[in-house]
Amino acid sequence: MASQFQDLLRGMMGGDGTLQMDAVMNLVTTAIPGAGHAAISLSRRGREPETVYTTDELPLRVDAVQYSLDEGPCVSALEQNDIVWVNDLSADPQFPRFGPAAVQLGVRSMLSTRLMLSQTNRAALNLYSPVVNGFRPEHLPIAAIFASYASLLLLNQLLDDQVVGLERALESNREIGVAMGIMMARGRYTQAGAFEELKRASQHLNRRVRDIAAEVALTGAAPDLPVRGRPAASA
């Protein structure tokens, strides 16, 4: 068994020796014969779910129906259950609206496994089969193994995105601070007044405060705006 898991892990690694989500997705459809397609649904901070990884186009169409109806195996896995297993979507009473729509798209059975992320970020590994009873009890632990690998990869991605967001926020704050310092040094503005003038420039010029601040830091000049209380001169 240890040797089999080592082979499985090597099959999911790229040339740089790291796990690859595409390899995880493709390999799960090989390990579980009934799974003709696979996808991962993600809900960030309670927002509407989206399909962030997929083996092909079919899951995108099926998931779009689930999201629009707020009904289906992946929606249930995201919100309620660790594992949702449906043998026949045409006859399952849990999903009276989604089931017939999925059958029309060519999916007869589904298996969705929740990914362990956090309270604010939720995800599910979804497997789609074109046949009734495409999944059996022995497939559940296999899906759970792949779900654990997918969880690790998705957590790393979310952490990387958070770090990038923080770096951008710090850079933005630095530029705004420099611009405020330049405006204050000219003796025309207080700290609060400098920031208010940057906000006014952003609204007047329809540009981000960060971009206005970067320009002030580059040129050393305050934003060129009409004096408060006076209309702008006509051309």
C-alpha positions, -999 to +999 in steps of 0.1 A: +000+000+000+029+024+008+044+017-026+010+024-043+007+057-025+042+067-035+034+059-071+002+079-068+020+109-053+047+108-081+019+108-107+005+141-093+039+159-093+052+181-120+088+183-133+097+206-104+088+180-078+056+199-066+020+188-066+001+199-097-037+205-095-042+195-131-025+162-125-046+156-094-078+163-114-068+141-143-056+112-121-087+110-100-107+103-132-083+074-139-084+061-103-122+061-103-133+046-136-169+059-134-157+095-131-156+108-166-151+144-155-138+163-124-139+198-112-134+219-080-159+245-068-147+273-045-167+298-024-145+326-011-156+343+021-192+333+017-195+346-019-212+328-047-193+296-057-173+293-089-156+265-107-118+271-104-104+239-119-120+214-143-109+186-166-130+198-195-160+220-204-188+198-192-184+205-155-186+242-162-220+238-177-233+214-150-219+236-122-235+268-137-269+251-133-261+241-097-251+276-088-281+293-105-305+269-088-286+268-055-291+231-056-269+201-064-243+178-050-215+203-050-237+230-034-246+205-006-210+196-002-200+232+002-228+241+026-238+209+046-222+176+040-186+162+037-196+137+010-226+138-013-232+107-034-260+105-060-266+073-079-293+085-103-298+122-108-330+116-128-347+101-097-330+116-066-355+136-045-328+157-030-323+177-063-357+178-081-347+208-103-310+202-108-312+164-114-332+165-147-311+195-160-279+175-153-293+145-171-300+166-202-263+177-201-251+141-200-245+135-163-264+107-146-245+104-112-222+125-091-199+123-062-189+155-043-163+157-015-158+188+006-122+202+008-111+212+043-101+249+040-116+273+065-149+287+078-148+315+053-134+297+023-151+265+012-145+241-017-155+207-031-140+181-054-168+171-078-169+139-099-193+135-128-204+102-144-223+097-176-239+065-163-263+056-135-244+041-105-212+055-118-197+054-082-195+026-057-188+026-019-151+017-025-147+049-045-155+071-015-121+067+003-103+071-030-121+104-036-113+115+000-076+109-007-076+130-038-096+156-019-069+159+007-043+166-019-065+191-036-071+208-002-034+213+003-029+228-032-059+251-028-049+263+006-014+272-007-030+291-036-053+310-013-024+318+010-003+330-019-032+352-031-035+367+004+002+375+005+001+392-029-029+412-017-011+423+014+020+433-006-001+454-029-019+470+000+014+479+017+028+493-016-004+513-021-002+527+015+034+536+010+027+556-022-002+574-006+019+582+025+047+596+003+022+618-017+007+631+015+041+639+028+050+659-003+017+679-001+021+686+036+057+697+031+045+725+008+027+739+038-007+739+021-023+708+037-026+691+071-024+653+072-062+650+070-064+677+043-038+660+021-057+627+022-090+645+015-074+662-015-062+629-029-097+615-025-112+645-042-088+641-071-097+605-074-134+613-077-129+643-100-105+625-123-121+591-121-088+574-111-077+554-082-063+571-051-032+550-054-026+561-090-030+598-081-006+593-052+020+576-075+018+606-098+023+631-070+053+611-057+068+611-092+062+648-101+063+664-067+032+684-075-002+682-059-032+672-081-043+699-104-079+705-093-104+734-094-106+754-062-133+743-039-165+762-044-155+775-079-167+758-111-140+746-134-131+770-162-149+763-195-128+755-225 
